[in-house]
Amino acid sequence: MWNPFNKKTVAINDSDAKVIDEAEVKTPKMGMLQAIAMKKMAKMSPQERNKMMQDAMKPENKDKMLAAIEQMKKMGMASEEQIAQAKKMLGL
């Protein structure tokens, strides 16, 4: 998300100085709710983050995650390769 107070100057050469939005460099384009969720996760302590991931990885949530992945595939948000990688990482 664009923030006018969050600027970073990058100098490629001594004569060239380019101003780049720091948020644009660190995060990919995402919706407002995704950005809020990403910031909330970044502010969490490691213990809270681990607890949340354990809750999300419970067996009863497996069907929900697979449905969400298939929905992303139908909408074109993820390629076959990305889906296969995500399933491998999540153990689905």
Secondary structure, DSSP 8 states (H G I E B T S, - for coil): ---TT-EEEE-SSSS--EEEEHHHHHS----HHHHHHHHHHHHS-HHHHHHHHHHHTSGGGHHHHHHHHHHHHHHTSS-HHHHHHHHHHHT-
